[in-house]
Amino acid sequence: MSSILNSQRHIQTVPELKVFWQEFLPHLSDRCVLLLSGDVGAGKTTSVQAIAEVLGMKDVQSPSFAIHLRYENAQGKAMDHLDLYRLDDDDDLESSGFWDLFAPKQGLVVIEWAQRLDYDYLPLNWQRIEVSITKGPSETERIITSRVLG
């Protein structure tokens, strides 16, 4: 297991964030769920946009109202992006088609506000990585802490 998947990194700028994800993403398995948590304004959506840019995907935005958006690059690689901020209950999650996202043999599922989800229900045959983004001591600094679950 790569140590980058279980690490802490201090990021000062958006270009540094992109470099972080360029280094991080090659270590993911073919079936991976990234569980992003952090306060409002911590940089979860900015991280998803950086991930998408690294993967060659465009026009990524927060799916706050839709809960789920799907992006694909020119090579057909897909990323499912969920934002659980407005999630009221498990019925909202169920109606989003959430559990269907884990049916394919490969995929990348990125979830903002993942702390609203019980990780124990996530499929064990998918790599599960918790990524916490917190604000640092300076206004622009972010601390990204990642760890592989179970």
Secondary structure, 3 states (H helix, E strand, C coil): CCHHHCEEEEECCHHHHHHHHHHHHHHCCCEEEEEEECCCCCCHHHHHHHHHHHCCCCCCCCCCCCCEEEEECCCCCEEEEEECCCCCCHHHHHHCCHHHHHCCCCEEEEEECHHHCCHHHCCCCCEEEEEEEEECCCCCCEEEEEEECC
